[in-house]
Amino acid sequence: MLDFRRCTEVQFLASTPRFGVVSRAMSSSSLRLALLLALTGCGGHSPAPTAEREAAPVLTASASPAPQQPVLAAISSPRPPPVAPPAPPPVAAPEPTTPPGLTPLTAEQRATLRAGAEDPLTPTPIHYMKSNEVRHDVWFPYIADKGGALFGVGSDQNYTLAAVARSEYVFLADIDQSVVDLHNNYEVLIEASPDPASLVEKFQAANADAALALLTTAYADLPEPERRRRLRLYRNARETVRIHLERVLKRKQDGEPTTWLSDPAMYDHVRALFQADRVRPMAGNLVGPSALQSAAAAAKALGTTFRVVYLSNAEEYFMYTPQFVANIEALPAEEGTVVLRTIYSKEWIHADQLWAYQVQPIADFKSRFGRNSGRNSMLIRVASDGTLNKDTGTKGLSLISMPVAPASK
């Protein structure tokens, strides 16, 4: 089974502690190896949606981290409380700093969340520590307050999605050990950081020793090789992550915060998820036999359903194999569950420098498996049958088989 990765995250070479975009001088065989090891797709070239066959494009260095770019958020102003004479106006209660409902899991629930096999991790010379998708806000009207569980690929862009959705459980999958370790390191450092700025500070060079001390204490009971590997990941990725988090901390659209770091309320939700042990980073391959099946079983046992499934642009790089179909079918879902994907193609209007953003009900997604061999053929079909809507009123946002949300009109 072929595994594929994305260029939605900035890459670094495993053989050196220096991080950066992969050189164009890398040999074609090395690039091919990196691509075959990938879980989600590379956005540096067109996926040729007009082709019925799903061919994996060549990995390039052109999908570099997008610059800081404002992103859209529609936040309504609170209405003043009504004044009913002769009583004085009611005083609005302050919002809680800890999101309600995210109580810590019991030992039994934690075991349930983490039960089940994961997919094999594949050593890869390229790692992806951050996303260059910067307009996740165009999805906000379609995922807001959905609750339930979120399944996603990649790194911290999932935190923004989980915060907007008010997710109660989060499953984060990647076939790269470094990305899984990054989530584990985030957990320790987020729990020790009461606000976004203090988290970013933990990735500054002056605070590296203190951060490593926190991680060392947290990992004291781990096997020595695993402990050393996670600490090494912090050291090697620290500067790349710092630059990324500083951008995320400042990211706004029309003056409104739109990320898990730029919006303190979003950060509170993400921190509460980690503090309550409701996040499972996992070695996961979308076309693998184990991880998604384990996530599905865990969600069912916990009595929840997946409300948001974030695929990034992974579908560019594999067919809808029987195993992938079985994995998506296994996820417990509801009528309102949505699939989120990003698309790179010159035939699509992009919401940012690289990506078009799309929302599709999971029920519609599942109904099309038998008629489509992969994402490209599905996009051709939905365009021809009239269920694809690119005229949503939001630049770079398209919908399949669903109405435009009021906030997007």
SULJO-V129616 format. One record per residue. N is the residue number from 1. RES is the residue in one small letter. PSI is psi in whole degrees, -180 to 180 (NA if undefined). NEAR is the number of other ideal C-beta (glycine too) atoms within 10 Angstrom. Layout:
# SULJO-V129616
n->{N	N}
res->{RES	RES}
psi->{PSI	PSI}
near->{NEAR	NEAR}
This chain:
# SULJO-V129616
n->{1	2	3	4	5	6	7	8	9	10	11	12	13	14	15	16	17	18	19	20	21	22	23	24	25	26	27	28	29	30	31	32	33	34	35	36	37	38	39	40	41	42	43	44	45	46	47	48	49	50	51	52	53	54	55	56	57	58	59	60	61	62	63	64	65	66	67	68	69	70	71	72	73	74	75	76	77	78	79	80	81	82	83	84	85	86	87	88	89	90	91	92	93	94	95	96	97	98	99	100	101	102	103	104	105	106	107	108	109	110	111	112	113	114	115	116	117	118	119	120	121	122	123	124	125	126	127	128	129	130	131	132	133	134	135	136	137	138	139	140	141	142	143	144	145	146	147	148	149	150	151	152	153	154	155	156	157	158	159	160	161	162	163	164	165	166	167	168	169	170	171	172	173	174	175	176	177	178	179	180	181	182	183	184	185	186	187	188	189	190	191	192	193	194	195	196	197	198	199	200	201	202	203	204	205	206	207	208	209	210	211	212	213	214	215	216	217	218	219	220	221	222	223	224	225	226	227	228	229	230	231	232	233	234	235	236	237	238	239	240	241	242	243	244	245	246	247	248	249	250	251	252	253	254	255	256	257	258	259	260	261	262	263	264	265	266	267	268	269	270	271	272	273	274	275	276	277	278	279	280	281	282	283	284	285	286	287	288	289	290	291	292	293	294	295	296	297	298	299	300	301	302	303	304	305	306	307	308	309	310	311	312	313	314	315	316	317	318	319	320	321	322	323	324	325	326	327	328	329	330	331	332	333	334	335	336	337	338	339	340	341	342	343	344	345	346	347	348	349	350	351	352	353	354	355	356	357	358	359	360	361	362	363	364	365	366	367	368	369	370	371	372	373	374	375	376	377	378	379	380	381	382	383	384	385	386	387	388	389	390	391	392	393	394	395	396	397	398	399	400	401	402	403	404	405	406	407	408	409}
res->{m	l	d	f	r	r	c	t	e	v	q	f	l	a	s	t	p	r	f	g	v	v	s	r	a	m	s	s	s	s	l	r	l	a	l	l	l	a	l	t	g	c	g	g	h	s	p	a	p	t	a	e	r	e	a	a	p	v	l	t	a	s	a	s	p	a	p	q	q	p	v	l	a	a	i	s	s	p	r	p	p	p	v	a	p	p	a	p	p	p	v	a	a	p	e	p	t	t	p	p	g	l	t	p	l	t	a	e	q	r	a	t	l	r	a	g	a	e	d	p	l	t	p	t	p	i	h	y	m	k	s	n	e	v	r	h	d	v	w	f	p	y	i	a	d	k	g	g	a	l	f	g	v	g	s	d	q	n	y	t	l	a	a	v	a	r	s	e	y	v	f	l	a	d	i	d	q	s	v	v	d	l	h	n	n	y	e	v	l	i	e	a	s	p	d	p	a	s	l	v	e	k	f	q	a	a	n	a	d	a	a	l	a	l	l	t	t	a	y	a	d	l	p	e	p	e	r	r	r	r	l	r	l	y	r	n	a	r	e	t	v	r	i	h	l	e	r	v	l	k	r	k	q	d	g	e	p	t	t	w	l	s	d	p	a	m	y	d	h	v	r	a	l	f	q	a	d	r	v	r	p	m	a	g	n	l	v	g	p	s	a	l	q	s	a	a	a	a	a	k	a	l	g	t	t	f	r	v	v	y	l	s	n	a	e	e	y	f	m	y	t	p	q	f	v	a	n	i	e	a	l	p	a	e	e	g	t	v	v	l	r	t	i	y	s	k	e	w	i	h	a	d	q	l	w	a	y	q	v	q	p	i	a	d	f	k	s	r	f	g	r	n	s	g	r	n	s	m	l	i	r	v	a	s	d	g	t	l	n	k	d	t	g	t	k	g	l	s	l	i	s	m	p	v	a	p	a	s	k}
psi->{129	138	143	152	172	162	22	1	150	137	156	158	134	-24	-3	148	-6	137	151	-178	139	138	145	-15	-5	141	154	-35	-37	-40	-41	-39	-46	-40	-42	-20	3	154	-42	164	166	130	21	12	166	136	10	64	-12	-10	133	-32	138	88	138	120	169	135	132	174	8	-13	63	165	128	145	166	129	131	147	153	136	133	103	118	147	138	140	140	145	145	144	120	98	149	1	148	161	140	145	124	134	140	147	141	147	-26	124	136	151	-11	59	149	141	149	168	-38	-42	-38	-42	-38	-44	-38	9	156	152	157	173	156	138	138	123	133	140	-8	136	155	106	-13	156	145	16	125	4	43	-18	-26	-17	-16	-44	-19	-7	-6	129	28	-28	-155	-146	152	135	131	159	154	-156	-132	-6	-27	-29	-40	-46	-43	-36	-44	-40	-11	44	148	-20	146	129	120	119	143	148	-7	122	-35	-38	-39	-45	-36	-44	-40	-40	-41	-43	-50	-47	-34	-44	-30	3	110	-14	164	-42	-40	-29	-47	-38	-30	-9	6	148	-38	-22	10	-42	-41	-40	-42	-34	-41	-46	-41	-43	-43	-31	17	-32	0	156	144	-44	-39	-41	-48	-39	-42	-39	-39	-38	-42	-47	-47	-34	-7	-50	-41	-45	-39	-50	-44	-49	-34	-36	-45	-37	-32	-7	125	166	128	35	-1	138	143	19	169	-16	-33	-18	110	-33	-38	-44	-43	-40	-44	-44	-40	-37	-46	-43	-31	6	38	13	130	101	139	150	107	138	126	-29	14	167	-12	-51	-51	-34	-40	-41	-41	-45	-40	-44	-43	-43	-30	-4	31	172	158	126	-23	129	112	116	-4	-136	29	-34	-12	-21	11	159	164	78	163	-36	-42	-45	-45	-37	-45	-40	-31	-26	119	131	175	176	-34	5	136	151	132	132	157	151	130	120	141	-15	-4	144	132	143	-27	-156	-21	-31	142	146	137	148	138	133	139	-31	-41	-41	-49	-36	-16	-3	-44	-19	-6	136	-16	-175	-44	-45	-34	-42	-35	-43	-43	-29	-37	-29	2	7	-4	128	108	-10	67	-8	-5	119	128	4	130	157	147	122	42	154	161	133	147	-38	-14	-6	NA}
near->{12	14	21	24	30	29	30	28	31	25	27	23	17	15	7	9	13	10	19	14	17	22	9	9	7	17	8	9	8	15	19	13	16	22	23	16	18	28	29	31	32	31	29	18	18	15	26	15	20	11	12	12	10	20	12	17	17	12	29	17	17	14	27	17	20	19	10	14	15	17	23	21	20	15	13	6	5	7	7	8	10	7	9	9	6	4	7	8	11	10	7	10	6	6	9	9	11	13	19	9	10	20	12	12	17	10	9	9	19	15	12	18	23	15	12	18	13	22	24	14	16	16	9	23	16	24	25	27	25	24	27	25	23	25	27	27	26	26	26	21	20	24	23	13	9	22	16	20	30	29	30	24	28	27	25	23	24	28	29	27	22	27	24	27	25	21	31	21	27	24	28	26	28	30	27	26	19	22	26	21	21	26	22	18	25	22	18	20	22	24	15	17	19	13	13	24	14	13	23	20	17	24	22	15	9	7	16	16	8	13	23	15	10	18	22	14	10	18	19	8	6	13	9	8	8	13	16	12	15	22	17	13	22	22	13	20	24	22	17	21	25	18	16	23	24	16	19	23	18	13	23	18	19	12	8	15	22	25	28	31	26	21	21	14	12	23	25	21	21	25	26	22	24	19	15	19	16	23	24	24	23	22	21	26	29	26	23	22	15	17	25	29	19	22	27	24	15	22	23	14	15	17	9	16	19	26	24	29	23	25	24	25	27	26	25	31	28	24	18	22	15	10	17	21	15	15	23	22	13	17	21	17	25	14	7	16	21	26	23	20	25	33	25	24	20	10	13	20	12	18	25	21	15	22	28	23	26	28	24	24	20	21	15	16	22	16	11	18	16	8	10	19	14	21	24	23	19	23	24	16	15	21	15	9	10	8	15	19	18	13	10	20	11	21	14	19	26	24	24	21	18	15	10	16	20	8	16	19	10}
